[in-house]
Amino acid sequence: MEKIMRRKSRKIMVGKVAVGGDAPITVQSMTNSLTSDVKATVEQIKRQEAVGCDITRCSCPDEESAKALKEIVKQVNIPVVADIHFDYRLGILAAENGAACLRINPGNIGSEDRVREVIKAAKNNGCSMRIGVNGGSLDKRLLEKYGEPCAEAMVESALEQAKMLEDNDFREFKISVKSSNTQMTIEAYKKLAAKCDYPLHLGVTEAGGLRAGTVKSALGIGSLLMQGIGDTLRVSLTADIEEEVKVGYEILKALDLRHRGVRIISCPTCARRGYDVQKTVEELEKRLTHISKPMTLAVMGCVVNGPGEAAHADFGVCGGKEDNMLYIAGKPAYKVKNEQIIDELVKLVEAKNA
Ligand code: SF4
C-alpha cells in the first residue's frame, strides 16, 4: 500500500503546538459558549481536551470576550485561537490577552492599515495568525471580479492577505479557504497548496449536523489529506461539543495519518451474530472516549470474518453459538458470556492505556 506523501509546508507554532512541517496533523475545534462567560468556556474546552483536541478557537465578537481570554487561557491546557471578524481592535485586544493565534477573515477585517496594526500586536505578543477565507464572506471587490464565490476568488483573497503579512515581515501564519460546497473547498485548497508553502488548515465550513456534516467533511478533508494536503483540520458540525474532535480523529485514523484512542472494527451484523453487536459497539464507543493510547478493537458477530479481523487487532471478540471468544494480541484467549463482553473489553483496553 502506498504511503500518503505530505505536501512540504513550513512549520509555525500555535502556542506550544506545532502546525505544518513534520508535525502531526492537528485536530481543532471551537467553543460555542459566550466567550465572555469564562466558566462555561473553560468547561467546554476541558471537554474538548478530554477527547484529544489539540487547539481550540473562541469567538471574540466584543471587548468583553477578548478580555475574557486572559482568564480562560490560564485555566486550560491547549492553545486558544481568537476568532476575529469586522473589528481589528478586537484582534489587538485578544493578542494582548493571551490568544495563541488570531484568525482573521480578509473579507471583513478592513484596510491594510488595520491589518498592519493586528500584525504588530501578533508580533509583540508571540501570536501566530490564520488567514481564514470563507466562501460566504468574500471581499466585495473579488466577488465583483469573479461574479460569484469560487475557488479562484478564495485563493486570490488568501494570497493577497498572505502578501500583506509577508510585506510586514510576518510569516507565522496558516491559511484556510473554506466553503460550504465540498467540491469548491477541495478545488480551492488544491490551487492554494500549489502556490505557497504555508501550513493549511482544512475544513468544509458550515458542513451541517452530525451525519451530513461528517460525510461532507470526510469527503472534503479526507480527499485533500489523501493528496498530502493539510496540516491541521477542523470538522465543522452542528453537534455536541466533543463531536468535531472525535470525527476529526476518525478521518485521520481512517487514512492511517494519526492514531489516537480506540479504533473499532465491527461487522454490520447479520443473522449469524452470536450477540448484540450494535449495542456492544455503541456502548464501547461511549465508555472508551477517554482512551488516548492508539489501539484496535475488533467487535465481530461470528466466526465467518471474526477470527480474521481479531487476528490483526489488539483486542477482539468473536461471537459464538453459546460463548464468545475473546482475543488478545491477535490470539484466542478465553471465552465470555454475552453479558460480559463489554465490561471485559473495557477492562482490557483500560489496562493497556494505563
Ligand atoms: Fe454476519 Fe458474522 Fe459477517 Fe458479522 S462477521 S456480518 S455476524 S457473517
Boltz pocket constraint, residues with backbone or C-beta under 6 A from the ligand:
constraints:
  - pocket:
      binder: B
      contacts: [[A, 267], [A, 268], [A, 269], [A, 270], [A, 271], [A, 272], [A, 273], [A, 274], [A, 300], [A, 301], [A, 302], [A, 303], [A, 304], [A, 305], [A, 306]]
      max_distance: 6.0
